[in-house]
Amino acid sequence: MAYLHGPHAEIGDLADEVSGFIRRRLHGAPLGRTATAADLDAALANSITSGGLGAAKAWRLMTDVVVANTVGIDSERFLAFIPVSPSAAAAWADAVVGAASFPAESWLEAAGAVAAENQVLRLLADFAGMPAAAGGCFMSGGSIGNLSALAVARDQQPDRRMVAVADSAHASVHNTLHLLGLTAFVVATDDDGRLSARALRDALRGRSDVGTVVASAGSTNAGLIDDLDGIADVAAETGSWFHVDAAYGGAALFLAEFRDRLRGIGRADSFIVDPHKWLFAPAGSCALLYRNPALASKVHTQHGPYIDVFRKSGDEWNPSDFGYQLTRRASGLALWFSLVVHGIDAMQEAIGKGLELARYAAAAISNADPRLSVVMAPELSVVLFRREGWGSADWSAWARRLLADGIAFVAPTTWRGEPVGRLVFMHPLTPTSVIDEIVATLVIEPPDLASHLESDT
Ligand SMILES: Cc1ncc(COP(=O)(O)O)c(C=O)c1O
């Protein structure tokens, strides 16, 4: 018999190889690359065999094919979408979570892990100004966090199935509404890109079918915070459930300078923050908090003769009662450990770096060339900018060029329909010289860019 487990597991030097890989990765991640499906299918064909290739060959496939053809979202040069840049302490703690598979769905099975996760939820609730009774769970990401929260909202508002969302709401909110059989009532953001209480109040006037309001604390595209406090007023006036999607910008709760700006989040019925975004946890983590967790457990608690044992004394905190997930990775443990190791001050400093880099980039772009301008001053760590004369083909060519040259991974976007450039800063070690390199590529004329691309292929 081949040993898959235990001291005789047939894995050769794998443990040393993997720990070496993790150490090198945490010293600095390469930008990586993408590949075609045909190339990867060919490289991975016959990798799964009846007898197995053995650990050495399998590890070579992992590094040379899988890792090599994957973009380093954890690289300090990854400035697209929403980067993920785990701290070293968080990544090592997550390796422990992976190895032990703590069964963090229930207190009975994983009291230690759940209690540690709850410390982080409490910290976030306190920063937000939520009451002592607030609570929730960690989930695998913002999409499932939004889905879980809005499932609870739907239960509270069975006869009012319209959900007011800004035109800037994340795609997952729309998918959630579709899955839950709810309907989006889209409210236009103001000229500054934020949902205002005035616009929401005007839009809801005379309507009785809207039972939930969703606001963003950090819209994904532009990193803007809606008027949370004013929107909380409107939600209260209309008796609506108030959910805040703070998946990205919720990290700013750590910063005293943003608490006022985020104040209304403490009045929400539910909100989410993704530690895998700007709180430096590895991918797969969302903190979901409810003002009144009992409402959530009515919706999410799963029953069955094999799991009712989770609830014997009645005061156990079972994370699976608060979101749509039973078997659950302890996805808040890495952030807890990182906070225990480094403390809140270090976390504030690391988050603040993203703000500094965004401001540096906005200034560098504005001052570099009269053809360059920012769409708006960055509020968080996203910078949107224009380049006179460039259309979407130019922006795409520019992004491909930056990746091919190993300068950065960037992804253009649109603002109010106009193709624009977009940079997102999260990794605290991104040097300003990367921004300077990027800005230099923006002053090349499109024909030069095209000839660069031709010479590249
Ligand atoms: C504001 C916002 N909400 C929700 C999500 C979805 O989160 P996840 O990708 O973790 O499912 C994102 C992802 O970028 C986001 O930026």
Ligand as a Chemical Component Dictionary entry (heavy atoms), coordinates in Angstrom:
data_LIG
# 
_chem_comp.id                   LIG 
_chem_comp.type                 NON-POLYMER 
_chem_comp.pdbx_formal_charge   0 
_chem_comp.three_letter_code    LIG 
# 
loop_
_chem_comp_atom.comp_id 
_chem_comp_atom.atom_id 
_chem_comp_atom.alt_atom_id 
_chem_comp_atom.type_symbol 
_chem_comp_atom.charge 
_chem_comp_atom.model_Cartn_x 
_chem_comp_atom.model_Cartn_y 
_chem_comp_atom.model_Cartn_z 
_chem_comp_atom.pdbx_ordinal 
LIG C1 C1 C 0 -16.578 46.128 -2.893 1  
LIG C2 C2 C 0 -16.471 44.651 -3.157 2  
LIG N1 N1 N 0 -17.460 43.844 -2.761 3  
LIG C3 C3 C 0 -17.422 42.508 -2.966 4  
LIG C4 C4 C 0 -16.343 41.939 -3.606 5  
LIG C5 C5 C 0 -16.333 40.456 -3.829 6  
LIG O1 O1 O 0 -15.395 39.876 -2.973 7  
LIG P1 P1 P 0 -14.763 38.449 -3.264 8  
LIG O2 O2 O 0 -13.970 38.599 -4.528 9  
LIG O3 O3 O 0 -13.923 38.182 -2.069 10 
LIG O4 O4 O 0 -15.873 37.464 -3.423 11 
LIG C6 C6 C 0 -15.286 42.739 -4.048 12 
LIG C7 C7 C 0 -14.124 42.149 -4.744 13 
LIG O5 O5 O 0 -13.268 42.821 -5.234 14 
LIG C8 C8 C 0 -15.340 44.133 -3.791 15 
LIG O6 O6 O 0 -14.361 44.952 -4.182 16 
# 
loop_
_chem_comp_bond.comp_id 
_chem_comp_bond.atom_id_1 
_chem_comp_bond.atom_id_2 
_chem_comp_bond.value_order 
_chem_comp_bond.pdbx_ordinal 
LIG C1 C2 SING 1  
LIG C2 N1 SING 2  
LIG C2 C8 DOUB 3  
LIG N1 C3 DOUB 4  
LIG C3 C4 SING 5  
LIG C4 C5 SING 6  
LIG C4 C6 DOUB 7  
LIG C5 O1 SING 8  
LIG O1 P1 SING 9  
LIG P1 O2 DOUB 10 
LIG P1 O3 SING 11 
LIG P1 O4 SING 12 
LIG C6 C7 SING 13 
LIG C6 C8 SING 14 
LIG C7 O5 DOUB 15 
LIG C8 O6 SING 16 
# 
